[in-house]
Amino acid sequence: MIYSELKNKKYRFLVTGGAGFIGSNLAMGLLENGQHVTVLDNFLTGRRRNIEDVHSFMKKCNVPGKEFHFVHGDIRNLPTCVEAGRRVDFIMHNAALGSVPRSIENPAVSSEVNVMGTVNMLVSAKENKVRRIVYASSSSVYGDSEKLPKVEGEEGIPLSPYALTKAVGEEYAENFRRVYGLDSVGLRYFNVFGPRQDPESRYAAVIPIFVKKLLAKESPVINGDGETTRDFTYVENVVSANILAALAAPSGAMPGVYNIACSKPISINAVYEKIAALLGTDIKPIYGPERKGDVRHSDADISRAKEFLGYEPTVDFEKGLELSMEWYKKNI
């Protein structure tokens, strides 16, 4: 997709977590629009195949090889972060250790990666005097707040270590703004899905889990009664939000945090039915216990992102699901 915001402009972007699901899609989006991209990843959760996909994408789009540079490194290492951020205009910080269950099992590692890794990238942005750092936050920061839709500034108590790490990351970004004058924008992603979302991890997200099981002619497990709702957001919308956040003109509302979603919640049961229909199967799911730390309902108010970033979701859930099924059928 060509983004008018990048037309006739040439910047240097550092994408952390660029071998991951969202990061690799963002790297491709930037390269397709003629930008220079450096990816920093340690393959803890990212996949080498995604970097190979980036190279294949560059050849297909006739992107010069010099426009892309890969750094194998860990965001927990401060010198690595500072070096990777040299001579870049924008840092797009998407590297993280996701998954609520994983954070409950091992809160220390989640904190090391998500909190200290974010601090290291903020230091890199400060030391290298980048124009802006755009960092990935999460809808999980709304915690036990029962208010719907979710509105920035009306958060509850985090329900998992993962949610807490994201909330702390936002606080650090705000602190760096106040103390060092660092320009930053946080994007609270709501249940992102799409091509290259890993179905193999034991902590995989619900859509790739359903697809993998159904393609194997097996019944997936739905946690709880399936009436939990999520505001699923196709990855192309997230790529757009990142680019808009990087280039948006400063305003009274920036820097800050913004909900990135489609603002159209759907139940897990309904998601399952749509996936089963697209795959042409009548396999029934198995219902299991609810997962500890999960939020019951998620519905984003995206009016702030629309007003200050110019964000507008262009791919709705149904179309995004169709595109995802096409990719999974070829790659699972």
Short mmCIF file of the C-alpha atoms (twelve columns), coordinates in Angstrom:
data_MODEL
# 
_entry.id   MODEL 
# 
loop_
_atom_site.group_PDB 
_atom_site.id 
_atom_site.type_symbol 
_atom_site.label_atom_id 
_atom_site.label_alt_id 
_atom_site.label_comp_id 
_atom_site.label_asym_id 
_atom_site.label_seq_id 
_atom_site.Cartn_x 
_atom_site.Cartn_y 
_atom_site.Cartn_z 
_atom_site.pdbx_PDB_model_num 
ATOM 1   C CA . MET A 1   0.000   0.000   0.000  1 
ATOM 2   C CA . ILE A 2   1.311   3.443   -0.931 1 
ATOM 3   C CA . TYR A 3   1.062   6.065   1.816  1 
ATOM 4   C CA . SER A 4   0.688   9.679   0.705  1 
ATOM 5   C CA . GLU A 5   2.451   10.795  3.885  1 
ATOM 6   C CA . LEU A 6   5.690   9.303   2.552  1 
ATOM 7   C CA . LYS A 7   5.407   10.534  -1.026 1 
ATOM 8   C CA . ASN A 8   8.585   12.330  -2.158 1 
ATOM 9   C CA . LYS A 9   10.073  11.899  1.323  1 
ATOM 10  C CA . LYS A 10  13.057  9.799   2.343  1 
ATOM 11  C CA . TYR A 11  13.651  8.893   5.972  1 
ATOM 12  C CA . ARG A 12  15.651  6.348   7.920  1 
ATOM 13  C CA . PHE A 13  13.554  4.119   10.173 1 
ATOM 14  C CA . LEU A 14  14.675  1.672   12.840 1 
ATOM 15  C CA . VAL A 15  12.078  -1.060  13.399 1 
ATOM 16  C CA . THR A 16  12.653  -3.088  16.540 1 
ATOM 17  C CA . GLY A 17  11.047  -6.515  16.473 1 
ATOM 18  C CA . GLY A 18  11.143  -6.381  12.678 1 
ATOM 19  C CA . ALA A 19  11.346  -10.181 12.393 1 
ATOM 20  C CA . GLY A 20  8.042   -10.451 14.232 1 
ATOM 21  C CA . PHE A 21  4.495   -10.316 12.978 1 
ATOM 22  C CA . ILE A 22  3.740   -6.597  13.189 1 
ATOM 23  C CA . GLY A 23  7.348   -5.473  12.748 1 
ATOM 24  C CA . SER A 24  7.871   -7.370  9.489  1 
ATOM 25  C CA . ASN A 25  4.648   -5.967  8.045  1 
ATOM 26  C CA . LEU A 26  5.732   -2.471  9.062  1 
ATOM 27  C CA . ALA A 27  9.195   -2.932  7.543  1 
ATOM 28  C CA . MET A 28  7.641   -4.029  4.250  1 
ATOM 29  C CA . GLY A 29  5.234   -1.106  4.264  1 
ATOM 30  C CA . LEU A 30  8.088   1.348   4.725  1 
ATOM 31  C CA . LEU A 31  10.291  -0.291  2.090  1 
ATOM 32  C CA . GLU A 32  7.446   -0.330  -0.420 1 
ATOM 33  C CA . ASN A 33  7.191   3.426   0.081  1 
ATOM 34  C CA . GLY A 34  10.862  4.053   -0.655 1 
ATOM 35  C CA . GLN A 35  12.147  4.372   2.907  1 
ATOM 36  C CA . HIS A 36  15.427  3.146   4.363  1 
ATOM 37  C CA . VAL A 37  14.758  0.512   7.039  1 
ATOM 38  C CA . THR A 38  16.960  -1.059  9.688  1 
ATOM 39  C CA . VAL A 39  15.497  -3.990  11.623 1 
ATOM 40  C CA . LEU A 40  16.695  -4.954  15.104 1 
ATOM 41  C CA . ASP A 41  15.658  -8.408  16.317 1 
ATOM 42  C CA . ASN A 42  17.093  -11.316 18.305 1 
ATOM 43  C CA . PHE A 43  14.647  -13.994 17.049 1 
ATOM 44  C CA . LEU A 44  13.389  -14.678 20.564 1 
ATOM 45  C CA . THR A 45  9.848   -14.571 19.180 1 
ATOM 46  C CA . GLY A 46  10.533  -13.258 15.672 1 
ATOM 47  C CA . ARG A 47  11.113  -15.655 12.797 1 
ATOM 48  C CA . ARG A 48  13.975  -15.808 10.309 1 
ATOM 49  C CA . ARG A 49  11.403  -16.639 7.683  1 
ATOM 50  C CA . ASN A 50  9.904   -13.162 8.099  1 
ATOM 51  C CA . ILE A 51  13.263  -11.572 7.237  1 
ATOM 52  C CA . GLU A 52  13.454  -13.846 4.207  1 
ATOM 53  C CA . ASP A 53  9.961   -12.636 3.295  1 
ATOM 54  C CA . VAL A 54  11.210  -9.046  3.526  1 
ATOM 55  C CA . HIS A 55  14.027  -9.814  1.079  1 
ATOM 56  C CA . SER A 56  11.601  -11.566 -1.293 1 
ATOM 57  C CA . PHE A 57  9.244   -8.604  -1.022 1 
ATOM 58  C CA . MET A 58  12.098  -6.211  -1.903 1 
ATOM 59  C CA . LYS A 59  12.947  -8.171  -5.042 1 
ATOM 60  C CA . LYS A 60  9.313   -8.276  -6.074 1 
ATOM 61  C CA . CYS A 61  8.944   -4.524  -5.587 1 
ATOM 62  C CA . ASN A 62  12.373  -3.812  -7.095 1 
ATOM 63  C CA . VAL A 63  13.616  -2.177  -3.882 1 
ATOM 64  C CA . PRO A 64  17.417  -1.634  -3.837 1 
ATOM 65  C CA . GLY A 65  19.190  -3.900  -1.335 1 
ATOM 66  C CA . LYS A 66  20.932  -0.955  0.312  1 
ATOM 67  C CA . GLU A 67  17.569  0.260   1.588  1 
ATOM 68  C CA . PHE A 68  17.355  -2.565  4.131  1 
ATOM 69  C CA . HIS A 69  19.730  -3.499  6.928  1 
ATOM 70  C CA . PHE A 70  19.281  -6.222  9.525  1 
ATOM 71  C CA . VAL A 71  20.889  -6.123  12.985 1 
ATOM 72  C CA . HIS A 72  20.820  -9.311  15.046 1 
ATOM 73  C CA . GLY A 73  20.630  -7.927  18.553 1 
ATOM 74  C CA . ASP A 74  18.702  -7.796  21.817 1 
ATOM 75  C CA . ILE A 75  16.847  -4.732  23.096 1 
ATOM 76  C CA . ARG A 76  17.938  -5.715  26.608 1 
ATOM 77  C CA . ASN A 77  21.466  -4.667  25.629 1 
ATOM 78  C CA . LEU A 78  21.797  -0.887  25.857 1 
ATOM 79  C CA . PRO A 79  24.930  -0.470  23.661 1 
ATOM 80  C CA . THR A 80  23.210  -2.508  20.924 1 
ATOM 81  C CA . CYS A 81  20.158  -0.242  21.103 1 
ATOM 82  C CA . VAL A 82  22.201  2.957   20.991 1 
ATOM 83  C CA . GLU A 83  24.277  1.740   18.051 1 
ATOM 84  C CA . ALA A 84  21.220  0.578   16.090 1 
ATOM 85  C CA . GLY A 85  19.613  3.987   16.559 1 
ATOM 86  C CA . ARG A 86  22.488  5.978   15.089 1 
ATOM 87  C CA . ARG A 87  21.672  8.128   12.063 1 
ATOM 88  C CA . VAL A 88  17.978  7.239   12.016 1 
ATOM 89  C CA . ASP A 89  15.107  9.698   11.882 1 
ATOM 90  C CA . PHE A 90  12.451  7.575   13.569 1 
ATOM 91  C CA . ILE A 91  12.477  4.595   15.919 1 
ATOM 92  C CA . MET A 92  9.472   2.306   15.561 1 
ATOM 93  C CA . HIS A 93  9.635   0.194   18.711 1 
ATOM 94  C CA . ASN A 94  7.603   -2.985  18.278 1 
ATOM 95  C CA . ALA A 95  9.909   -5.508  19.948 1 
ATOM 96  C CA . ALA A 96  8.248   -7.086  22.984 1 
ATOM 97  C CA . LEU A 97  7.517   -10.341 24.717 1 
ATOM 98  C CA . GLY A 98  3.785   -10.685 24.202 1 
ATOM 99  C CA . SER A 99  1.143   -12.959 25.723 1 
ATOM 100 C CA . VAL A 100 -0.698  -12.616 29.006 1 
ATOM 101 C CA . PRO A 101 -0.237  -16.322 29.916 1 
ATOM 102 C CA . ARG A 102 3.517   -16.140 29.255 1 
ATOM 103 C CA . SER A 103 3.854   -13.107 31.524 1 
ATOM 104 C CA . ILE A 104 1.953   -14.894 34.296 1 
ATOM 105 C CA . GLU A 105 4.277   -17.894 33.979 1 
ATOM 106 C CA . ASN A 106 7.447   -15.793 33.856 1 
ATOM 107 C CA . PRO A 107 6.910   -12.170 34.910 1 
ATOM 108 C CA . ALA A 108 10.639  -11.503 35.296 1 
ATOM 109 C CA . VAL A 109 11.492  -12.145 31.653 1 
ATOM 110 C CA . SER A 110 8.470   -10.176 30.437 1 
ATOM 111 C CA . SER A 111 9.621   -7.248  32.559 1 
ATOM 112 C CA . GLU A 112 13.216  -7.495  31.328 1 
ATOM 113 C CA . VAL A 113 12.159  -7.363  27.697 1 
ATOM 114 C CA . ASN A 114 9.151   -5.066  27.808 1 
ATOM 115 C CA . VAL A 115 10.232  -2.586  30.476 1 
ATOM 116 C CA . MET A 116 14.028  -2.448  30.289 1 
ATOM 117 C CA . GLY A 117 13.978  -3.017  26.538 1 
ATOM 118 C CA . THR A 118 11.681  -0.008  26.165 1 
ATOM 119 C CA . VAL A 119 13.853  2.089   28.478 1 
ATOM 120 C CA . ASN A 120 16.889  1.173   26.371 1 
ATOM 121 C CA . MET A 121 15.129  2.254   23.189 1 
ATOM 122 C CA . LEU A 122 14.062  5.520   24.813 1 
ATOM 123 C CA . VAL A 123 17.686  6.117   25.794 1 
ATOM 124 C CA . SER A 124 18.737  5.335   22.217 1 
ATOM 125 C CA . ALA A 125 16.203  7.825   20.887 1 
ATOM 126 C CA . LYS A 126 17.438  10.466  23.327 1 
ATOM 127 C CA . GLU A 127 21.141  9.869   22.722 1 
ATOM 128 C CA . ASN A 128 20.746  9.821   18.946 1 
ATOM 129 C CA . LYS A 129 18.382  12.790  18.882 1 
ATOM 130 C CA . VAL A 130 15.829  11.026  16.695 1 
ATOM 131 C CA . ARG A 131 12.831  13.008  15.527 1 
ATOM 132 C CA . ARG A 132 10.347  10.751  17.306 1 
ATOM 133 C CA . ILE A 133 10.002  7.290   18.784 1 
ATOM 134 C CA . VAL A 134 6.729   5.487   18.100 1 
ATOM 135 C CA . TYR A 135 6.254   2.582   20.491 1 
ATOM 136 C CA . ALA A 136 3.782   -0.283  20.749 1 
ATOM 137 C CA . SER A 137 1.573   -0.329  23.802 1 
ATOM 138 C CA . SER A 138 -1.478  -2.522  24.317 1 
ATOM 139 C CA . SER A 139 -5.190  -2.496  25.000 1 
ATOM 140 C CA . SER A 140 -4.338  -4.620  28.052 1 
ATOM 141 C CA . VAL A 141 -3.432  -1.433  29.958 1 
ATOM 142 C CA . TYR A 142 -7.171  -0.823  30.463 1 
ATOM 143 C CA . GLY A 143 -7.142  -3.719  32.919 1 
ATOM 144 C CA . ASP A 144 -10.205 -4.119  35.094 1 
ATOM 145 C CA . SER A 145 -11.933 -0.986  33.803 1 
ATOM 146 C CA . GLU A 146 -15.466 -1.987  32.796 1 
ATOM 147 C CA . LYS A 147 -16.167 1.174   30.851 1 
ATOM 148 C CA . LEU A 148 -16.902 0.660   27.143 1 
ATOM 149 C CA . PRO A 149 -15.644 1.837   24.785 1 
ATOM 150 C CA . LYS A 150 -12.087 2.153   26.098 1 
ATOM 151 C CA . VAL A 151 -10.944 5.771   26.190 1 
ATOM 152 C CA . GLU A 152 -7.407  7.039   26.693 1 
ATOM 153 C CA . GLY A 153 -6.986  8.411   30.217 1 
ATOM 154 C CA . GLU A 154 -9.594  6.113   31.773 1 
ATOM 155 C CA . GLU A 155 -7.500  3.033   32.587 1 
ATOM 156 C CA . GLY A 156 -8.114  0.464   35.284 1 
ATOM 157 C CA . ILE A 157 -5.780  -1.799  37.256 1 
ATOM 158 C CA . PRO A 158 -3.628  -4.115  35.081 1 
ATOM 159 C CA . LEU A 159 -4.756  -7.739  35.259 1 
ATOM 160 C CA . SER A 160 -1.463  -9.363  34.261 1 
ATOM 161 C CA . PRO A 161 2.282   -8.729  34.395 1 
ATOM 162 C CA . TYR A 162 2.196   -8.186  30.621 1 
ATOM 163 C CA . ALA A 163 -0.385  -5.422  30.989 1 
ATOM 164 C CA . LEU A 164 1.683   -3.861  33.751 1 
ATOM 165 C CA . THR A 165 4.828   -3.842  31.599 1 
ATOM 166 C CA . LYS A 166 2.988   -1.956  28.884 1 
ATOM 167 C CA . ALA A 167 1.581   0.554   31.357 1 
ATOM 168 C CA . VAL A 168 5.062   1.099   32.817 1 
ATOM 169 C CA . GLY A 169 6.453   1.596   29.301 1 
ATOM 170 C CA . GLU A 170 3.951   4.389   28.732 1 
ATOM 171 C CA . GLU A 171 4.976   6.013   32.011 1 
ATOM 172 C CA . TYR A 172 8.651   5.870   31.047 1 
ATOM 173 C CA . ALA A 173 7.919   7.480   27.678 1 
ATOM 174 C CA . GLU A 174 6.047   10.309  29.378 1 
ATOM 175 C CA . ASN A 175 8.855   10.696  31.906 1 
ATOM 176 C CA . PHE A 176 11.458  10.962  29.114 1 
ATOM 177 C CA . ARG A 177 9.307   13.648  27.526 1 
ATOM 178 C CA . ARG A 178 9.197   15.662  30.719 1 
ATOM 179 C CA . VAL A 179 12.829  15.164  31.719 1 
ATOM 180 C CA . TYR A 180 14.617  15.082  28.352 1 
ATOM 181 C CA . GLY A 181 12.105  16.579  25.918 1 
ATOM 182 C CA . LEU A 182 11.929  13.322  23.939 1 
ATOM 183 C CA . ASP A 183 9.121   13.243  21.368 1 
ATOM 184 C CA . SER A 184 7.234   9.952   21.551 1 
ATOM 185 C CA . VAL A 185 3.884   8.474   20.532 1 
ATOM 186 C CA . GLY A 186 2.404   5.317   22.033 1 
ATOM 187 C CA . LEU A 187 -0.021  3.129   20.098 1 
ATOM 188 C CA . ARG A 188 -2.354  0.908   22.076 1 
ATOM 189 C CA . TYR A 189 -2.915  -2.013  19.735 1 
ATOM 190 C CA . PHE A 190 -6.216  -3.883  19.978 1 
ATOM 191 C CA . ASN A 191 -5.881  -7.575  18.993 1 
ATOM 192 C CA . VAL A 192 -3.891  -7.237  15.797 1 
ATOM 193 C CA . PHE A 193 -4.163  -10.080 13.266 1 
ATOM 194 C CA . GLY A 194 -3.063  -10.848 9.720  1 
ATOM 195 C CA . PRO A 195 -0.369  -12.486 7.584  1 
ATOM 196 C CA . ARG A 196 2.777   -13.762 9.347  1 
ATOM 197 C CA . GLN A 197 1.094   -13.994 12.753 1 
ATOM 198 C CA . ASP A 198 2.774   -17.072 14.217 1 
ATOM 199 C CA . PRO A 199 0.467   -20.083 14.759 1 
ATOM 200 C CA . GLU A 200 3.248   -22.301 16.118 1 
ATOM 201 C CA . SER A 201 3.924   -20.740 19.504 1 
ATOM 202 C CA . ARG A 202 2.175   -22.156 22.549 1 
ATOM 203 C CA . TYR A 203 1.290   -18.532 23.240 1 
ATOM 204 C CA . ALA A 204 -0.172  -17.941 19.777 1 
ATOM 205 C CA . ALA A 205 -3.100  -15.564 19.346 1 
ATOM 206 C CA . VAL A 206 -6.615  -16.877 18.927 1 
ATOM 207 C CA . ILE A 207 -7.074  -16.445 15.159 1 
ATOM 208 C CA . PRO A 208 -3.937  -18.353 14.064 1 
ATOM 209 C CA . ILE A 209 -4.695  -21.028 16.682 1 
ATOM 210 C CA . PHE A 210 -8.175  -21.553 15.238 1 
ATOM 211 C CA . VAL A 211 -6.850  -21.652 11.684 1 
ATOM 212 C CA . LYS A 212 -4.049  -24.092 12.437 1 
ATOM 213 C CA . LYS A 213 -6.367  -26.488 14.249 1 
ATOM 214 C CA . LEU A 214 -9.092  -26.367 11.614 1 
ATOM 215 C CA . LEU A 215 -6.652  -26.899 8.746  1 
ATOM 216 C CA . ALA A 216 -5.427  -29.969 10.650 1 
ATOM 217 C CA . LYS A 217 -9.061  -31.150 11.004 1 
ATOM 218 C CA . GLU A 218 -8.900  -30.723 14.790 1 
ATOM 219 C CA . SER A 219 -11.156 -28.943 17.287 1 
ATOM 220 C CA . PRO A 220 -9.611  -25.819 18.837 1 
ATOM 221 C CA . VAL A 221 -10.251 -24.833 22.439 1 
ATOM 222 C CA . ILE A 222 -12.226 -21.686 23.232 1 
ATOM 223 C CA . ASN A 223 -11.437 -20.311 26.676 1 
ATOM 224 C CA . GLY A 224 -14.605 -19.674 28.672 1 
ATOM 225 C CA . ASP A 225 -18.042 -19.403 27.056 1 
ATOM 226 C CA . GLY A 226 -16.805 -17.709 23.886 1 
ATOM 227 C CA . GLU A 227 -18.817 -14.569 24.509 1 
ATOM 228 C CA . THR A 228 -15.703 -12.581 25.366 1 
ATOM 229 C CA . THR A 229 -15.389 -9.755  22.830 1 
ATOM 230 C CA . ARG A 230 -12.341 -8.308  21.125 1 
ATOM 231 C CA . ASP A 231 -11.794 -5.327  18.824 1 
ATOM 232 C CA . PHE A 232 -9.774  -7.190  16.188 1 
ATOM 233 C CA . THR A 233 -7.571  -4.978  14.015 1 
ATOM 234 C CA . TYR A 234 -6.080  -6.030  10.696 1 
ATOM 235 C CA . VAL A 235 -2.335  -5.463  10.549 1 
ATOM 236 C CA . GLU A 236 -2.446  -3.091  7.571  1 
ATOM 237 C CA . ASN A 237 -4.359  -0.627  9.748  1 
ATOM 238 C CA . VAL A 238 -1.600  -0.842  12.340 1 
ATOM 239 C CA . VAL A 239 1.104   -0.209  9.743  1 
ATOM 240 C CA . SER A 240 -0.792  2.884   8.650  1 
ATOM 241 C CA . ALA A 241 -1.136  4.055   12.263 1 
ATOM 242 C CA . ASN A 242 2.619   3.729   12.810 1 
ATOM 243 C CA . ILE A 243 3.445   5.803   9.753  1 
ATOM 244 C CA . LEU A 244 0.879   8.448   10.644 1 
ATOM 245 C CA . ALA A 245 2.190   8.594   14.229 1 
ATOM 246 C CA . ALA A 246 5.760   9.074   13.052 1 
ATOM 247 C CA . LEU A 247 4.951   11.919  10.667 1 
ATOM 248 C CA . ALA A 248 2.077   13.687  12.445 1 
ATOM 249 C CA . ALA A 249 2.733   17.325  13.193 1 
ATOM 250 C CA . PRO A 250 3.175   18.111  16.904 1 
ATOM 251 C CA . SER A 251 0.013   19.326  18.585 1 
ATOM 252 C CA . GLY A 252 -1.364  19.979  22.020 1 
ATOM 253 C CA . ALA A 253 -2.283  16.307  22.283 1 
ATOM 254 C CA . MET A 254 1.134   14.970  21.316 1 
ATOM 255 C CA . PRO A 255 3.096   13.183  22.479 1 
ATOM 256 C CA . GLY A 256 0.688   10.733  24.060 1 
ATOM 257 C CA . VAL A 257 -1.030  7.398   23.607 1 
ATOM 258 C CA . TYR A 258 -3.688  6.447   21.086 1 
ATOM 259 C CA . ASN A 259 -6.060  3.524   20.654 1 
ATOM 260 C CA . ILE A 260 -5.467  1.714   17.369 1 
ATOM 261 C CA . ALA A 261 -8.391  -0.504  16.451 1 
ATOM 262 C CA . CYS A 262 -11.476 -0.717  14.222 1 
ATOM 263 C CA . SER A 263 -13.971 0.100   16.997 1 
ATOM 264 C CA . LYS A 264 -16.139 -2.894  16.058 1 
ATOM 265 C CA . PRO A 265 -15.956 -5.591  18.766 1 
ATOM 266 C CA . ILE A 266 -16.872 -9.182  17.970 1 
ATOM 267 C CA . SER A 267 -17.243 -12.261 20.167 1 
ATOM 268 C CA . ILE A 268 -14.792 -15.151 20.017 1 
ATOM 269 C CA . ASN A 269 -17.686 -17.458 19.086 1 
ATOM 270 C CA . ALA A 270 -18.519 -15.247 16.104 1 
ATOM 271 C CA . VAL A 271 -14.865 -15.149 15.060 1 
ATOM 272 C CA . TYR A 272 -14.739 -18.936 15.148 1 
ATOM 273 C CA . GLU A 273 -17.874 -19.244 13.048 1 
ATOM 274 C CA . LYS A 274 -16.504 -16.861 10.417 1 
ATOM 275 C CA . ILE A 275 -13.176 -18.701 10.200 1 
ATOM 276 C CA . ALA A 276 -14.896 -22.088 9.971  1 
ATOM 277 C CA . ALA A 277 -17.125 -20.768 7.166  1 
ATOM 278 C CA . LEU A 278 -14.161 -19.369 5.223  1 
ATOM 279 C CA . LEU A 279 -12.348 -22.701 5.554  1 
ATOM 280 C CA . GLY A 280 -15.478 -24.675 4.667  1 
ATOM 281 C CA . THR A 281 -15.593 -26.818 7.795  1 
ATOM 282 C CA . ASP A 282 -18.245 -27.711 10.358 1 
ATOM 283 C CA . ILE A 283 -15.799 -28.851 13.066 1 
ATOM 284 C CA . LYS A 284 -17.087 -27.788 16.503 1 
ATOM 285 C CA . PRO A 285 -14.832 -26.135 19.093 1 
ATOM 286 C CA . ILE A 286 -14.121 -27.432 22.594 1 
ATOM 287 C CA . TYR A 287 -14.879 -25.082 25.489 1 
ATOM 288 C CA . GLY A 288 -12.364 -24.869 28.328 1 
ATOM 289 C CA . PRO A 289 -11.829 -22.719 31.430 1 
ATOM 290 C CA . GLU A 290 -11.325 -18.981 31.192 1 
ATOM 291 C CA . ARG A 291 -7.739  -17.781 31.070 1 
ATOM 292 C CA . LYS A 292 -6.372  -15.976 34.082 1 
ATOM 293 C CA . GLY A 293 -5.667  -12.304 33.435 1 
ATOM 294 C CA . ASP A 294 -7.939  -11.984 30.386 1 
ATOM 295 C CA . VAL A 295 -10.126 -8.912  29.949 1 
ATOM 296 C CA . ARG A 296 -13.790 -9.808  29.368 1 
ATOM 297 C CA . HIS A 297 -14.714 -7.154  26.787 1 
ATOM 298 C CA . SER A 298 -12.655 -4.903  24.560 1 
ATOM 299 C CA . ASP A 299 -13.989 -2.061  22.441 1 
ATOM 300 C CA . ALA A 300 -11.870 0.931   21.470 1 
ATOM 301 C CA . ASP A 301 -12.802 4.562   21.096 1 
ATOM 302 C CA . ILE A 302 -10.531 5.645   18.217 1 
ATOM 303 C CA . SER A 303 -11.740 9.236   17.953 1 
ATOM 304 C CA . ARG A 304 -8.500  10.629  19.409 1 
ATOM 305 C CA . ALA A 305 -6.346  8.776   16.857 1 
ATOM 306 C CA . LYS A 306 -8.628  10.014  14.084 1 
ATOM 307 C CA . GLU A 307 -8.422  13.623  15.247 1 
ATOM 308 C CA . PHE A 308 -4.726  13.946  16.004 1 
ATOM 309 C CA . LEU A 309 -3.082  11.281  13.823 1 
ATOM 310 C CA . GLY A 310 -5.476  11.229  10.899 1 
ATOM 311 C CA . TYR A 311 -5.947  7.504   11.497 1 
ATOM 312 C CA . GLU A 312 -8.777  5.727   9.755  1 
ATOM 313 C CA . PRO A 313 -8.996  1.916   9.541  1 
ATOM 314 C CA . THR A 314 -9.139  0.984   5.858  1 
ATOM 315 C CA . VAL A 315 -9.501  -2.805  6.159  1 
ATOM 316 C CA . ASP A 316 -12.464 -4.065  8.194  1 
ATOM 317 C CA . PHE A 317 -12.516 -7.314  10.134 1 
ATOM 318 C CA . GLU A 318 -14.270 -9.407  7.473  1 
ATOM 319 C CA . LYS A 319 -11.924 -8.350  4.670  1 
ATOM 320 C CA . GLY A 320 -8.890  -8.740  6.923  1 
ATOM 321 C CA . LEU A 321 -10.017 -12.235 7.858  1 
ATOM 322 C CA . GLU A 322 -10.372 -13.190 4.187  1 
ATOM 323 C CA . LEU A 323 -6.865  -11.903 3.430  1 
ATOM 324 C CA . SER A 324 -5.498  -13.760 6.439  1 
ATOM 325 C CA . MET A 325 -7.117  -17.042 5.386  1 
ATOM 326 C CA . GLU A 326 -5.546  -16.718 1.938  1 
ATOM 327 C CA . TRP A 327 -2.108  -16.366 3.533  1 
ATOM 328 C CA . TYR A 328 -2.567  -19.175 6.061  1 
ATOM 329 C CA . LYS A 329 -3.778  -21.630 3.426  1 
ATOM 330 C CA . LYS A 330 -0.492  -21.130 1.575  1 
ATOM 331 C CA . ASN A 331 1.803   -21.029 4.589  1 
ATOM 332 C CA . ILE A 332 0.565   -23.574 7.171  1 
# 
